Amino acid sequence: MMLIYMAMIDNAHDRQRFEEIYQTNKDFMYHYAYQILRDVPSAEDAVHDAFLSFARYYDRYQHLDAVQTRNFLIITVRNAAFKQYNRRKRETAVEDIEQDETEQLPDVSAVTEQKDVRRILFDLLKNMDSKYGDVLMLKYYYDMSINEMAEQLGLTPENVKVRLHRGRAILKSKLEGAGIVEG
């Protein structure tokens, strides 16, 4: 399988780094997927899907440090596992709400330069319900588009927009509660 990933990466240095990332994270990712799926082949498939996705976007995320890479891979394998789980159960969750495209996160640009506030933001996102926290992380930490997130998460672009809308509202109230922004 490693050949599949390597074929997607352009140069030898990047291939070597990808292989190091693979070796470092594959077991953890497998155990994480297995906890969701409770099936060895399905967990292996989820890890494979996650690494395929990471390899596909590798040039975009090669600058991430080890912690950021691991967080990205956790989100990716979790979503691959849930996608398989839902496929296996033949259940789909469809949310029908219009999204206001113009809604943005509160302007905290002056404050986010401080490490402690960035840490608070990161912790708030990590502790949110994963269906909202993941899309906000992918959008604002990994700069993914709506369509890229939809592909990554196995959702429709409309569902990603709904989750972004709801996640922003939750995050805004948490930021107001923490006194970082004013309501």
Backbone as a printed PyTorch tensor [residue, N CA C, xyz], in Angstrom:
tensor([[[  0.8040,  -1.1960,   0.0000],
         [  0.0000,   0.0000,   0.0000],
         [  0.8440,   1.2550,   0.0000]],

        [[  2.0090,   1.1660,   0.5880],
         [  2.8670,   2.3360,   0.6620],
         [  3.1760,   2.8650,  -0.7390]],

        [[  3.2630,   1.9820,  -1.7260],
         [  3.5390,   2.4140,  -3.0950],
         [  2.4500,   3.3340,  -3.6270]],

        [[  1.2240,   3.0660,  -3.2470],
         [  0.1130,   3.9180,  -3.6870],
         [  0.3170,   5.3360,  -3.1750]],

        [[  0.6460,   5.4550,  -1.8970],
         [  0.8470,   6.7840,  -1.3150],
         [  2.0480,   7.4670,  -1.9460]],

        [[  3.1320,   6.7160,  -2.1070],
         [  4.3590,   7.2950,  -2.6390],
         [  4.1830,   7.7870,  -4.0720]],

        [[  3.3410,   7.1190,  -4.8180],
         [  3.0980,   7.5350,  -6.1980],
         [  2.4060,   8.8900,  -6.2560]],

        [[  1.7690,   9.2750,  -5.1730],
         [  1.0320,  10.5380,  -5.1420],
         [  1.9090,  11.7240,  -4.7240]],

        [[  3.1500,  11.4400,  -4.2930],
         [  4.0300,  12.4850,  -3.7750],
         [  5.1950,  12.6740,  -4.7410]],

        [[  5.5160,  13.9310,  -5.0000],
         [  6.4290,  14.2830,  -6.0790],
         [  7.8990,  13.9510,  -5.8720]],

        [[  8.4890,  14.3500,  -4.7610],
         [  9.9440,  14.1840,  -4.6600],
         [ 10.3490,  13.2280,  -3.5390]],

        [[ 11.5970,  12.8050,  -3.5980],
         [ 12.1210,  11.7840,  -2.6780],
         [ 12.1230,  12.2660,  -1.2250]],

        [[ 12.4760,  13.5170,  -0.9890],
         [ 12.4810,  14.0440,   0.3760],
         [ 11.0770,  13.9960,   0.9740]],

        [[ 10.0730,  14.4120,   0.2110],
         [  8.6920,  14.3770,   0.6950],
         [  8.2220,  12.9470,   0.9040]],

        [[  8.6280,  12.0490,   0.0460],
         [  8.2590,  10.6390,   0.2080],
         [  8.8240,  10.0780,   1.5130]],

        [[ 10.0880,  10.4250,   1.7930],
         [ 10.7150,   9.9490,   3.0240],
         [  9.9870,  10.5200,   4.2420]],

        [[  9.6520,  11.7930,   4.2200],
         [  8.9300,  12.4100,   5.3460],
         [  7.5500,  11.7850,   5.4910]],

        [[  6.8680,  11.5530,   4.3760],
         [  5.5500,  10.9210,   4.4320],
         [  5.6540,   9.5340,   5.0680]],

        [[  6.6860,   8.7860,   4.6660],
         [  6.8600,   7.4480,   5.2300],
         [  7.0990,   7.5150,   6.7440]],

        [[  7.8400,   8.5050,   7.1990],
         [  8.0570,   8.6820,   8.6400],
         [  6.7300,   8.9910,   9.3410]],

        [[  5.9350,   9.8500,   8.7350],
         [  4.6240,  10.1830,   9.3040],
         [  3.7480,   8.9390,   9.3450]],

        [[  3.7960,   8.1620,   8.2780],
         [  3.0180,   6.9250,   8.2000],
         [  3.4280,   5.9580,   9.3130]],

        [[  4.7150,   5.7140,   9.4430],
         [  5.2120,   4.7740,  10.4450],
         [  4.8900,   5.2490,  11.8640]],

        [[  4.9610,   6.5400,  12.0910],
         [  4.7110,   7.0980,  13.4140],
         [  3.2410,   7.0150,  13.8100]],

        [[  2.3250,   7.1560,  12.8570],
         [  0.9080,   7.3160,  13.1790],
         [  0.0020,   6.1560,  12.8250]],

        [[  0.4510,   5.2040,  12.0210],
         [ -0.4450,   4.1620,  11.5120],
         [ -1.0720,   3.3100,  12.6170]],

        [[ -0.3000,   2.9250,  13.6200],
         [ -0.8360,   2.0790,  14.6850],
         [ -1.8760,   2.8220,  15.5200]],

        [[ -1.5530,   4.0500,  15.8760],
         [ -2.5030,   4.8570,  16.6350],
         [ -3.8010,   5.0400,  15.8490]],

        [[ -3.6770,   5.3380,  14.5730],
         [ -4.8540,   5.5420,  13.7300],
         [ -5.6790,   4.2630,  13.6270]],

        [[ -4.9950,   3.1340,  13.5110],
         [ -5.6990,   1.8490,  13.4370],
         [ -6.5110,   1.6120,  14.7100]],

        [[ -5.9020,   1.8310,  15.8620],
         [ -6.6070,   1.6180,  17.1300],
         [ -7.7880,   2.5760,  17.2690]],

        [[ -7.6100,   3.7850,  16.8250],
         [ -8.6800,   4.7750,  16.8780],
         [ -9.8510,   4.3290,  16.0020]],

        [[ -9.5500,   3.9020,  14.7810],
         [-10.6050,   3.4390,  13.8650],
         [-11.2610,   2.1660,  14.3820]],

        [[-10.4750,   1.2870,  14.9690],
         [-11.0180,   0.0300,  15.4940],
         [-12.0030,   0.2890,  16.6290]],

        [[-11.7450,   1.2900,  17.4550],
         [-12.6640,   1.6320,  18.5360],
         [-14.0380,   2.0270,  17.9970]],

        [[-14.0780,   2.5900,  16.8320],
         [-15.3410,   2.9980,  16.2270],
         [-15.9920,   1.8340,  15.4950]],

        [[-15.2080,   1.0990,  14.7160],
         [-15.7600,   0.0950,  13.8020],
         [-15.8530,  -1.3100,  14.3900]],

        [[-14.9740,  -1.6360,  15.3230],
         [-14.9360,  -2.9750,  15.9330],
         [-14.8020,  -4.0810,  14.9000]],

        [[-14.0100,  -3.7890,  13.8760],
         [-13.8080,  -4.7410,  12.7940],
         [-12.4310,  -4.4700,  12.1920]],

        [[-11.5820,  -5.4880,  12.1780],
         [-10.1990,  -5.3150,  11.7250],
         [-10.1140,  -4.8340,  10.2760]],

        [[-10.7610,  -5.5170,   9.3070],
         [-10.6220,  -5.0420,   7.9220],
         [-11.1700,  -3.6270,   7.7160]],

        [[-12.2670,  -3.3220,   8.3860],
         [-12.8370,  -1.9780,   8.2370],
         [-11.9180,  -0.9150,   8.8390]],

        [[-11.3080,  -1.2160,   9.9760],
         [-10.3750,  -0.2760,  10.5900],
         [ -9.1630,  -0.0530,   9.6850]],

        [[ -8.6670,  -1.1350,   9.0920],
         [ -7.5410,  -1.0090,   8.1640],
         [ -7.9360,  -0.1720,   6.9510]],

        [[ -9.1510,  -0.3670,   6.4450],
         [ -9.6360,   0.4280,   5.3220],
         [ -9.7410,   1.9050,   5.6870]],

        [[-10.1960,   2.1920,   6.9030],
         [-10.3140,   3.5880,   7.3400],
         [ -8.9370,   4.2540,   7.3970]],

        [[ -7.9430,   3.5290,   7.9030],
         [ -6.5810,   4.0670,   7.9510],
         [ -6.0620,   4.3060,   6.5300]],

        [[ -6.3090,   3.3520,   5.6620],
         [ -5.8900,   3.4860,   4.2650],
         [ -6.5480,   4.7140,   3.6290]],

        [[ -7.8540,   4.8700,   3.8160],
         [ -8.5660,   6.0260,   3.2580],
         [ -8.0040,   7.3380,   3.8050]],

        [[ -7.6920,   7.3470,   5.1020],
         [ -7.1470,   8.5510,   5.7230],
         [ -5.7850,   8.9110,   5.1250]],

        [[ -4.9300,   7.9090,   4.9490],
         [ -3.6100,   8.1940,   4.3740],
         [ -3.7100,   8.5590,   2.8930]],

        [[ -4.6600,   7.9940,   2.1850],
         [ -4.8690,   8.4090,   0.7970],
         [ -5.2350,   9.8840,   0.7330]],

        [[ -6.1200,  10.2830,   1.6140],
         [ -6.5190,  11.6830,   1.6530],
         [ -5.3450,  12.5800,   2.0280]],

        [[ -4.5730,  12.1580,   3.0120],
         [ -3.4050,  12.9390,   3.4310],
         [ -2.3900,  13.0300,   2.2910]],

        [[ -2.1620,  11.9350,   1.5960],
         [ -1.2170,  11.9490,   0.4740],
         [ -1.7160,  12.8610,  -0.6450]],

        [[ -3.0140,  12.8400,  -0.8690],
         [ -3.6050,  13.6700,  -1.9260],
         [ -3.3410,  15.1480,  -1.6610]],

        [[ -3.4060,  15.5500,  -0.3940],
         [ -3.2050,  16.9510,  -0.0300],
         [ -1.8470,  17.1940,   0.6190]],

        [[ -0.9220,  16.2880,   0.4620],
         [  0.3530,  16.3580,   1.1810],
         [  1.0990,  17.6660,   0.9200]],

        [[  1.1430,  18.1040,  -0.3030],
         [  1.8880,  19.3310,  -0.6040],
         [  1.3250,  20.5250,   0.1550]],

        [[  0.0680,  20.4800,   0.4730],
         [ -0.5760,  21.5670,   1.1840],
         [ -0.2840,  21.5250,   2.6890]],

        [[ -0.0530,  20.3150,   3.2310],
         [  0.0920,  20.1520,   4.6710],
         [  1.4720,  19.6860,   5.1080]],

        [[  2.4330,  19.6760,   4.2200],
         [  3.7740,  19.1940,   4.5760],
         [  4.4810,  20.0940,   5.5790]],

        [[  4.0530,  21.3270,   5.6980],
         [  4.6880,  22.2650,   6.6260],
         [  4.2190,  22.1040,   8.0720]],

        [[  3.2160,  21.2930,   8.3210],
         [  2.6800,  21.1330,   9.6670],
         [  3.6840,  20.4580,  10.5860]],

        [[  3.6510,  20.8580,  11.8530],
         [  4.5200,  20.1750,  12.8070],
         [  3.8770,  18.8370,  13.1920]],

        [[  4.5430,  18.0580,  14.0200],
         [  4.0960,  16.7030,  14.3580],
         [  2.7270,  16.7030,  15.0320]],

        [[  2.4890,  17.6530,  15.9180],
         [  1.1990,  17.7110,  16.6300],
         [  0.0730,  18.0620,  15.6650]],

        [[  0.3000,  19.0400,  14.8170],
         [ -0.7180,  19.4260,  13.8470],
         [ -0.9940,  18.2920,  12.8690]],

        [[  0.0410,  17.6030,  12.4410],
         [ -0.1290,  16.4740,  11.5280],
         [ -0.9440,  15.3810,  12.1960]],

        [[ -0.6160,  15.0620,  13.4350],
         [ -1.3570,  14.0220,  14.1620],
         [ -2.8240,  14.4230,  14.3260]],

        [[ -3.0910,  15.6850,  14.6630],
         [ -4.4800,  16.1600,  14.7950],
         [ -5.2250,  16.0210,  13.4790]],

        [[ -4.5640,  16.4020,  12.4010],
         [ -5.1930,  16.2740,  11.0850],
         [ -5.5030,  14.8120,  10.7830]],

        [[ -4.5580,  13.9290,  11.0620],
         [ -4.7590,  12.5040,  10.7980],
         [ -5.8510,  11.9120,  11.6900]],

        [[ -5.9610,  12.3740,  12.9290],
         [ -7.0270,  11.9030,  13.8140],
         [ -8.3850,  12.2820,  13.2440]],

        [[ -8.5240,  13.5220,  12.8400],
         [ -9.7820,  13.9690,  12.2480],
         [-10.0920,  13.1520,  11.0000]],

        [[ -9.0800,  12.9440,  10.1830],
         [ -9.2650,  12.2320,   8.9240],
         [ -9.6510,  10.7750,   9.1560]],

        [[ -8.9720,  10.0740,  10.0480],
         [ -9.2890,   8.6610,  10.2690],
         [-10.6380,   8.5190,  10.9800]],

        [[-10.9280,   9.4300,  11.8840],
         [-12.2320,   9.3690,  12.5580],
         [-13.3520,   9.5040,  11.5360]],

        [[-13.1900,  10.4340,  10.6320],
         [-14.2400,  10.6340,   9.6370],
         [-14.3020,   9.4850,   8.6400]],

        [[-13.1760,   8.9280,   8.2930],
         [-13.1760,   7.7530,   7.4070],
         [-13.8710,   6.5840,   8.0970]],

        [[-13.6360,   6.4120,   9.3880],
         [-14.2650,   5.3200,  10.1380],
         [-15.7740,   5.5250,  10.2320]],

        [[-16.1900,   6.7260,  10.5440],
         [-17.6330,   6.9840,  10.6250],
         [-18.3020,   6.8520,   9.2630]],

        [[-17.5850,   7.2390,   8.2300],
         [-18.1290,   7.0820,   6.8770],
         [-18.3660,   5.5980,   6.5890]],

        [[-17.4080,   4.7580,   6.9340],
         [-17.5760,   3.3150,   6.7400],
         [-18.6780,   2.7630,   7.6250]],

        [[-18.7170,   3.2180,   8.8670],
         [-19.7370,   2.7650,   9.8010],
         [-21.1300,   3.0800,   9.2520]],

        [[-21.3000,   4.2950,   8.8020],
         [-22.6040,   4.6970,   8.2530],
         [-22.9400,   3.9410,   6.9810]],

        [[-21.9540,   3.7240,   6.1410],
         [-22.1760,   2.9670,   4.9220],
         [-22.6120,   1.5470,   5.2650]],

        [[-21.9560,   0.9900,   6.2650],
         [-22.2600,  -0.3750,   6.6780],
         [-23.6740,  -0.4560,   7.2400]],

        [[-24.0810,   0.5140,   7.9540],
         [-25.4170,   0.5310,   8.5510],
         [-26.4820,   1.0570,   7.5910]],

        [[-26.0250,   1.5570,   6.4450],
         [-26.9210,   2.1160,   5.4340],
         [-27.7870,   3.2460,   5.9830]],

        [[-27.1590,   4.0220,   6.8720],
         [-27.8450,   5.1780,   7.4290],
         [-27.1790,   6.4380,   6.9030]],

        [[-27.9730,   7.3850,   6.6150],
         [-27.4240,   8.6830,   6.2530],
         [-28.1610,   9.7540,   7.0290]],

        [[-27.4200,  10.6900,   7.5140],
         [-28.0160,  11.8100,   8.2160],
         [-28.0210,  13.0060,   7.2770]],

        [[-29.2150,  13.5360,   7.0140],
         [-29.3220,  14.6690,   6.1130],
         [-29.8930,  15.8500,   6.8810]],

        [[-29.1980,  16.9410,   6.8390],
         [-29.6540,  18.1490,   7.5150],
         [-30.0830,  19.1650,   6.4540]],

        [[-31.3040,  19.7060,   6.6150],
         [-31.8610,  20.6330,   5.6360],
         [-32.0160,  22.0250,   6.2490]],

        [[-30.9520,  22.7950,   6.1690],
         [-31.0040,  24.1720,   6.6550],
         [-30.1960,  25.0280,   5.7040]],

        [[-30.7190,  26.1820,   5.3930],
         [-29.9730,  27.1060,   4.5510],
         [-28.8790,  27.7610,   5.3690]],

        [[-27.7530,  27.9830,   4.7550],
         [-26.5990,  28.5850,   5.4220],
         [-26.4060,  30.0040,   4.9060]],

        [[-26.2140,  30.9120,   5.8180],
         [-25.8900,  32.2750,   5.4460],
         [-24.3930,  32.3440,   5.1530]],

        [[-24.0310,  32.4230,   3.8710],
         [-22.6270,  32.3940,   3.4400],
         [-21.8210,  33.5660,   3.9960]],

        [[-22.5120,  34.6470,   4.3470],
         [-21.7700,  35.8240,   4.7660],
         [-21.3840,  35.7790,   6.2380]],

        [[-21.9280,  34.8560,   7.0080],
         [-21.6130,  34.8060,   8.4270],
         [-20.1630,  34.3830,   8.6370]],

        [[-19.4900,  35.1090,   9.4780],
         [-18.0910,  34.8440,   9.7660],
         [-17.8990,  34.6870,  11.2630]],

        [[-16.7540,  34.1720,  11.6360],
         [-16.3980,  34.1380,  13.0460],
         [-16.1970,  35.5670,  13.5270]],

        [[-16.3710,  35.7980,  14.8200],
         [-16.1310,  37.1440,  15.3310],
         [-14.7030,  37.5790,  15.0170]],

        [[-14.5180,  38.8880,  14.8370],
         [-13.1900,  39.3930,  14.5170],
         [-12.3160,  39.3660,  15.7680]],

        [[-11.4430,  38.3970,  15.8060],
         [-10.5160,  38.2820,  16.9330],
         [ -9.0840,  38.3400,  16.4220]],

        [[ -8.8890,  38.9290,  15.2420],
         [ -7.5650,  38.9110,  14.6170],
         [ -6.5050,  39.5850,  15.4840]],

        [[ -6.8540,  40.6680,  16.1630],
         [ -5.8640,  41.3410,  17.0030],
         [ -5.5030,  40.4810,  18.2140]],

        [[ -6.4610,  39.7290,  18.6880],
         [ -6.2540,  38.9350,  19.9030],
         [ -5.5650,  37.6110,  19.5950]],

        [[ -5.8490,  37.0320,  18.4190],
         [ -5.3340,  35.6980,  18.1300],
         [ -3.8270,  35.6550,  17.9440]],

        [[ -3.1800,  36.8110,  17.9010],
         [ -1.7290,  36.8200,  17.8040],
         [ -1.0910,  36.3360,  19.1000]],

        [[ -1.8250,  36.4290,  20.1710],
         [ -1.3020,  35.9940,  21.4630],
         [ -1.4360,  34.4810,  21.5710]],

        [[ -0.3900,  33.8520,  22.0620],
         [ -0.3700,  32.3940,  22.1580],
         [ -1.4690,  31.8550,  23.0530]],

        [[ -1.7300,  32.5130,  24.1740],
         [ -2.7190,  31.9910,  25.1060],
         [ -4.1130,  31.9940,  24.4950]],

        [[ -4.4500,  32.9890,  23.7210],
         [ -5.7630,  33.0360,  23.0940],
         [ -5.8610,  31.9930,  21.9870]],

        [[ -4.7860,  31.8150,  21.2310],
         [ -4.7770,  30.7630,  20.2070],
         [ -4.9720,  29.4010,  20.8620]],

        [[ -4.3600,  29.2200,  22.0090],
         [ -4.4900,  27.9590,  22.7400],
         [ -5.9250,  27.7710,  23.2110]],

        [[ -6.5360,  28.8540,  23.7050],
         [ -7.9350,  28.7830,  24.1360],
         [ -8.8180,  28.4130,  22.9510]],

        [[ -8.5960,  29.0590,  21.8180],
         [ -9.3810,  28.7440,  20.6160],
         [ -9.2090,  27.2750,  20.2310]],

        [[ -7.9800,  26.8130,  20.2190],
         [ -7.7090,  25.4270,  19.8550],
         [ -8.3950,  24.4790,  20.8290]],

        [[ -8.2910,  24.7640,  22.1320],
         [ -8.9310,  23.9090,  23.1370],
         [-10.4530,  23.9280,  23.0070]],

        [[-11.0170,  25.0970,  22.7250],
         [-12.4700,  25.1750,  22.5330],
         [-12.9050,  24.3170,  21.3480]],

        [[-12.1470,  24.3820,  20.2600],
         [-12.4850,  23.5890,  19.0780],
         [-12.3450,  22.0930,  19.3570]],

        [[-11.2810,  21.7130,  20.0630],
         [-11.0700,  20.2920,  20.3730],
         [-12.1670,  19.7480,  21.2780]],

        [[-12.7000,  20.5910,  22.1690],
         [-13.6940,  20.1380,  23.1220],
         [-15.1310,  20.2790,  22.6290]],

        [[-15.3050,  20.8350,  21.4510],
         [-16.6500,  20.9290,  20.8660],
         [-17.0780,  19.5590,  20.3720]],

        [[-18.3620,  19.4000,  20.1510],
         [-18.8690,  18.2040,  19.4810],
         [-18.0770,  18.0710,  18.1820]],

        [[-17.5440,  16.8930,  17.9160],
         [-16.6090,  16.7180,  16.8010],
         [-17.2100,  17.0960,  15.4600]],

        [[-18.5150,  16.9490,  15.2910],
         [-19.0680,  17.2890,  13.9800],
         [-18.9970,  18.7870,  13.6960]],

        [[-18.9180,  19.6090,  14.7360],
         [-18.7430,  21.0490,  14.5400],
         [-17.2760,  21.4470,  14.6700]],

        [[-16.5990,  20.9000,  15.6520],
         [-15.1940,  21.2320,  15.8640],
         [-14.3170,  20.8420,  14.6930]],

        [[-14.6060,  19.6760,  14.0960],
         [-13.8000,  19.2090,  12.9670],
         [-13.8820,  20.1500,  11.7750]],

        [[-15.0940,  20.5830,  11.4260],
         [-15.2090,  21.4590,  10.2600],
         [-14.5560,  22.8050,  10.5180]],

        [[-14.6700,  23.3100,  11.7510],
         [-14.0060,  24.5760,  12.0660],
         [-12.4900,  24.4270,  12.0220]],

        [[-11.9790,  23.3060,  12.5400],
         [-10.5250,  23.0480,  12.4790],
         [-10.0590,  22.9500,  11.0320]],

        [[-10.7820,  22.1720,  10.2270],
         [-10.3800,  22.0080,   8.8280],
         [-10.4400,  23.3410,   8.0910]],

        [[-11.4150,  24.1630,   8.3980],
         [-11.5780,  25.4490,   7.7250],
         [-10.5060,  26.4530,   8.1570]],

        [[-10.3330,  26.6190,   9.4650],
         [ -9.5000,  27.7170,   9.9450],
         [ -8.0660,  27.3310,  10.2860]],

        [[ -7.8120,  26.0720,  10.6020],
         [ -6.4330,  25.6560,  10.8790],
         [ -5.7810,  25.0360,   9.6530]],

        [[ -6.5860,  24.3920,   8.8010],
         [ -6.0250,  23.6980,   7.6410],
         [ -6.4580,  24.3390,   6.3280]],

        [[ -7.2240,  25.4250,   6.4010],
         [ -7.5890,  26.2460,   5.2440],
         [ -8.2030,  25.4350,   4.1040]],

        [[ -9.1080,  24.5300,   4.4290],
         [ -9.7690,  23.7270,   3.4040],
         [-11.0330,  24.4330,   2.9230]],

        [[-11.3500,  24.2280,   1.6600],
         [-12.5760,  24.7890,   1.0940],
         [-13.7770,  23.9290,   1.5040]],

        [[-14.9540,  24.4360,   1.2510],
         [-16.1920,  23.6970,   1.5660],
         [-16.1880,  22.3530,   0.8310]],

        [[-15.8380,  22.3660,  -0.4460],
         [-15.8500,  21.1260,  -1.2260],
         [-14.7890,  20.1350,  -0.7510]],

        [[-13.6080,  20.6280,  -0.3790],
         [-12.5740,  19.7390,   0.1470],
         [-13.0230,  19.1120,   1.4670]],

        [[-13.6410,  19.9310,   2.3150],
         [-14.1350,  19.3940,   3.5870],
         [-15.2370,  18.3680,   3.3500]],

        [[-16.1160,  18.6440,   2.4090],
         [-17.1990,  17.7060,   2.1150],
         [-16.6360,  16.3670,   1.6610]],

        [[-15.6490,  16.4090,   0.8050],
         [-15.0060,  15.1800,   0.3350],
         [-14.3040,  14.4610,   1.4820]],

        [[-13.5900,  15.2160,   2.2890],
         [-12.8350,  14.6560,   3.4040],
         [-13.7540,  14.0020,   4.4300]],

        [[-14.8860,  14.6450,   4.7110],
         [-15.7830,  14.1820,   5.7650],
         [-16.8800,  13.2510,   5.2570]],

        [[-16.9890,  13.1090,   3.9430],
         [-18.0410,  12.2580,   3.3930],
         [-19.4190,  12.8810,   3.5250]],

        [[-19.4790,  14.1960,   3.4070],
         [-20.7310,  14.9300,   3.5250],
         [-20.9990,  15.6890,   2.2390]],

        [[-22.1920,  16.2350,   2.1410],
         [-22.4740,  17.1300,   1.0280],
         [-21.9530,  18.5210,   1.3960]],

        [[-21.6620,  19.3480,   0.4030],
         [-21.2310,  20.7160,   0.7120],
         [-22.2650,  21.4750,   1.5610]],

        [[-23.5440,  21.2020,   1.3350],
         [-24.5950,  21.8540,   2.1130],
         [-24.4960,  21.4630,   3.5880]],

        [[-24.2370,  20.1880,   3.8640],
         [-24.1040,  19.7540,   5.2530],
         [-22.8820,  20.3750,   5.9120]],

        [[-21.7940,  20.5350,   5.1470],
         [-20.6040,  21.1870,   5.6910],
         [-20.9400,  22.6330,   6.0440]],

        [[-21.6700,  23.3130,   5.1740],
         [-22.0590,  24.7020,   5.4440],
         [-22.9140,  24.7990,   6.7020]],

        [[-23.8250,  23.8580,   6.8810],
         [-24.6790,  23.8480,   8.0720],
         [-23.8240,  23.6670,   9.3220]],

        [[-22.8900,  22.7350,   9.2470],
         [-22.0360,  22.4850,  10.4080],
         [-21.1420,  23.6800,  10.7030]],

        [[-20.6470,  24.3450,   9.6610],
         [-19.8520,  25.5560,   9.8730],
         [-20.6990,  26.6330,  10.5520]],

        [[-21.9140,  26.8040,  10.0670],
         [-22.8250,  27.8060,  10.6300],
         [-23.0840,  27.5370,  12.1070]],

        [[-23.4310,  26.3160,  12.4180],
         [-23.7290,  25.9490,  13.8100],
         [-22.4740,  26.0020,  14.6720]],

        [[-21.3520,  25.5330,  14.1220],
         [-20.1030,  25.5570,  14.8670],
         [-19.6610,  26.9730,  15.1920]],

        [[-19.8140,  27.8900,  14.2190],
         [-19.4540,  29.2830,  14.4660],
         [-20.3030,  29.8740,  15.5850]],

        [[-21.5940,  29.5560,  15.5700],
         [-22.4870,  30.0700,  16.6120],
         [-22.0780,  29.5360,  17.9850]],

        [[-21.7650,  28.2660,  18.0700],
         [-21.3280,  27.6660,  19.3360],
         [-20.0160,  28.2910,  19.7880]],

        [[-19.0720,  28.4070,  18.8490],
         [-17.7700,  28.9820,  19.1810],
         [-17.9060,  30.4330,  19.6180]],

        [[-18.7490,  31.1860,  18.9360],
         [-18.9520,  32.5880,  19.2980],
         [-19.4630,  32.7010,  20.7260]],

        [[-20.4370,  31.8650,  21.0930],
         [-20.9620,  31.9460,  22.4610],
         [-19.8970,  31.5300,  23.4760]],

        [[-19.0600,  30.5560,  23.1350],
         [-17.9860,  30.1390,  24.0460],
         [-16.9280,  31.2440,  24.1750]],

        [[-16.6180,  31.9150,  23.0740],
         [-15.6590,  33.0180,  23.1170],
         [-16.2030,  34.1810,  23.9460]],

        [[-17.4980,  34.4500,  23.8050],
         [-18.1170,  35.5020,  24.6190],
         [-18.0920,  35.1030,  26.0900]],

        [[-18.3720,  33.8320,  26.3690],
         [-18.3530,  33.3310,  27.7450],
         [-16.9640,  33.4050,  28.3600]],

        [[-15.9410,  33.2400,  27.5480],
         [-14.5610,  33.3070,  28.0360],
         [-14.0590,  34.7520,  28.1060]],

        [[-14.8840,  35.7090,  27.6390],
         [-14.4970,  37.1070,  27.6890],
         [-13.5110,  37.5130,  26.6210]],

        [[-13.3760,  36.7040,  25.5770],
         [-12.4230,  37.0170,  24.5180],
         [-13.0130,  38.0000,  23.5220]],

        [[-14.3050,  37.8650,  23.2320],
         [-14.9940,  38.8020,  22.3600],
         [-16.2600,  39.2960,  23.0640]],

        [[-16.7320,  40.4330,  22.6230],
         [-17.9530,  40.9730,  23.2020],
         [-19.1250,  40.6040,  22.3010]],

        [[-20.2530,  40.3340,  22.8960],
         [-21.4580,  39.9550,  22.1720],
         [-22.0960,  41.0640,  21.5150]]])
